[in-house]
Amino acid sequence: MEEIYKARHIRTTPRLNLDTDCWIPYADVSWEEEGIKRIQLLAGPSDRFKLIDQAEVYAVEMAMTWIDTEVMGKFHPLSDPDKLGTEAELITARASIRRP
């Protein structure tokens, strides 16, 4: 499933966990920022969704929530130093591809 949300491209790719017989929601969010392509990979719980459709809906909602948080973070810088570790982990998970 693919969707555009707040100028971000969301692509979901649920995968079947054979150990739990449940679908794992995966999403990648991509966008361009100052000529650089950015990608954020997201994964949901591995033991909750028996139907692929449920995992896809969860993946889209998970991506939208991440986008809302990421966009708001640009307008409201972190003031709590304890939250910096969580934000830093998200930033390191991003991939950047400079376009020629």
N, C-alpha and C positions, 0 to 999 in steps of 0.2 A: 504494500500500500504506500502511496506517495501523496504528500500534501504540502502546501505552502502555508506558513503561519508566521506573521510578522516579519516578512522578507527572509525567512529561513526555510530551507527545503528539508522536509522530514521524510525519511524512507524507513519503513519498518521491515524487519526480516525475522519473524519468530522462528525458533528452532526447537525441535522436539528433544526433550531430555529423556533418554531411554531408561535411565534409572528410576525416574519418578513417573514416567508416562504422562508428563505435562509439558506444555509449550512454554518456552522461555521468551518473554518479549524483548526484542532488540530493536533499537532505533539508532539511526545516525542523523545528525542535524548538520547541515552544511550551509554556508553563507560566504559572501565575499565582504571583506573589510579592507579598505584602502588598497585594492588590487591584489589582496592575498586571500586565497581560498582557505576557509577554516572548516574544520570538521570536529564534531564532538560525538563520541560513541557512548551509548547508554544501554544498560541491561537491567531487566527487572527480575523478580523472584523466579526461582526455578521449580517451584513445587505447588503452584496455585492454579494454573489454567489448563483444563482438560480439552478445551476447544481452541483451535487456532484463532478464530474470530475474536475471542475474549482477549487473547494475548496481543492481537493487533490493536484493538481498541485501547488496551492498557499502554502499549508502546507509544501510541500517538499522544495520549494524555500525559504520559511521563515526559515525552519530548516537549510538549507545550508548556508544562510546568517548568522544565529546565530553561526553556527560552524566556519565559516570563521572569524567572529569577535572574538569568544572565543579563537581560535587558535592563531590569531594575538596578542591578549592581553597577551598571555604567552611570546611572543617574544619582545613586546614593552610595558613595564610597564607604567601605567598611570602617566603622568607628570602634568596633570591639576587636582588640587584638586576638582574642581567643578564637574568633571565627576565621582568622587568616589561614590557619592550617587547612580547613575544609575548602576554602576557595582556592588555595594554592594547589591542592590535589586535582581539582577540576581543570585548572589551567594547564597542568602538565599532561592531562589526558587529551588535549587538543592537538590536532595536526595542522600544520600550515603548509600550503603549497603556493609558492610565488609563481604567478603567471608570467610568461615571457612577454 
